[in-house]
Amino acid sequence: MISFTDALVSIVVTQMAVLTMKGSPQALNASALFGMGCSVLFCLGGIWMMLRKTKVPMKEVELIKN
């Protein structure tokens, strides 16, 4: 999941650089919107990971501590 997040951030930065180099008047707006879309994906991924996390029964936690 971390590699996926890193890849999406790299894509946003690359998009901004290419659009800026080409002199696009919408470079900032396009990159900001794309970055916000990626942020929504990051948040959904975090929620998904929290929901699929398995809970350890209390007895096993006590055994691990001892």
C-alpha positions as a LaTeX table, in Angstrom:
\begin{tabular}{lrrr}
\hline
Residue & $x$ (\AA) & $y$ (\AA) & $z$ (\AA) \\
\hline
Met1 & 0.00 & 0.00 & 0.00 \\
Ile2 & 2.89 & 2.36 & 0.76 \\
Ser3 & 4.44 & 1.68 & $-2.65$ \\
Phe4 & 1.10 & 2.41 & $-4.32$ \\
Thr5 & 0.82 & 5.71 & $-2.45$ \\
Asp6 & 4.39 & 6.62 & $-3.38$ \\
Ala7 & 3.71 & 5.84 & $-7.04$ \\
Leu8 & 0.60 & 8.04 & $-7.13$ \\
Val9 & 2.45 & 10.94 & $-5.51$ \\
Ser10 & 5.22 & 10.58 & $-8.10$ \\
Ile11 & 2.65 & 10.66 & $-10.90$ \\
Val12 & 1.12 & 13.89 & $-9.54$ \\
Val13 & 4.53 & 15.54 & $-9.26$ \\
Thr14 & 5.51 & 14.41 & $-12.76$ \\
Gln15 & 2.23 & 15.68 & $-14.19$ \\
Met16 & 2.77 & 19.08 & $-12.58$ \\
Ala17 & 6.33 & 19.30 & $-13.93$ \\
Val18 & 5.35 & 18.33 & $-17.48$ \\
Leu19 & 2.36 & 20.67 & $-17.61$ \\
Thr20 & 4.44 & 23.54 & $-16.22$ \\
Met21 & 7.22 & 22.94 & $-18.74$ \\
Lys22 & 4.67 & 22.96 & $-21.57$ \\
Gly23 & 3.31 & 26.29 & $-20.33$ \\
Ser24 & $-0.19$ & 24.99 & $-19.69$ \\
Pro25 & $-2.39$ & 27.66 & $-18.07$ \\
Gln26 & $-4.34$ & 24.95 & $-16.24$ \\
Ala27 & $-1.28$ & 23.14 & $-14.81$ \\
Leu28 & $-1.95$ & 24.14 & $-11.22$ \\
Asn29 & $-5.68$ & 23.37 & $-11.33$ \\
Ala30 & $-5.24$ & 20.01 & $-13.07$ \\
Ser31 & $-2.51$ & 18.87 & $-10.68$ \\
Ala32 & $-4.47$ & 20.03 & $-7.63$ \\
Leu33 & $-7.58$ & 18.14 & $-8.72$ \\
Phe34 & $-5.61$ & 15.02 & $-9.55$ \\
Gly35 & $-3.82$ & 15.24 & $-6.20$ \\
Met36 & $-7.13$ & 15.55 & $-4.38$ \\
Gly37 & $-8.42$ & 12.49 & $-6.23$ \\
Cys38 & $-5.34$ & 10.53 & $-5.18$ \\
Ser39 & $-5.82$ & 11.69 & $-1.58$ \\
Val40 & $-9.34$ & 10.27 & $-1.61$ \\
Leu41 & $-7.87$ & 6.95 & $-2.79$ \\
Phe42 & $-5.32$ & 7.05 & 0.07 \\
Cys43 & $-8.08$ & 7.65 & 2.62 \\
Leu44 & $-10.25$ & 4.87 & 1.21 \\
Gly45 & $-7.26$ & 2.53 & 1.28 \\
Gly46 & $-6.63$ & 3.40 & 4.94 \\
Ile47 & $-10.25$ & 2.76 & 5.84 \\
Trp48 & $-10.18$ & $-0.53$ & 3.95 \\
Met49 & $-7.06$ & $-1.63$ & 5.85 \\
Met50 & $-8.66$ & $-0.72$ & 9.20 \\
Leu51 & $-11.84$ & $-2.64$ & 8.41 \\
Arg52 & $-10.09$ & $-5.83$ & 7.29 \\
Lys53 & $-7.75$ & $-5.90$ & 10.30 \\
Thr54 & $-8.32$ & $-8.99$ & 12.42 \\
Lys55 & $-8.69$ & $-8.57$ & 16.13 \\
Val56 & $-6.60$ & $-10.69$ & 18.50 \\
Pro57 & $-8.61$ & $-12.37$ & 21.28 \\
Met58 & $-7.75$ & $-11.12$ & 24.76 \\
Lys59 & $-6.40$ & $-14.52$ & 25.91 \\
Glu60 & $-3.74$ & $-14.48$ & 23.20 \\
Val61 & $-2.71$ & $-10.94$ & 24.14 \\
Glu62 & $-2.19$ & $-12.03$ & 27.75 \\
Leu63 & $-0.09$ & $-15.01$ & 26.61 \\
Ile64 & 2.08 & $-12.76$ & 24.46 \\
Lys65 & 2.70 & $-10.37$ & 27.37 \\
Asn66 & 3.83 & $-13.19$ & 29.67 \\
\hline
\end{tabular}
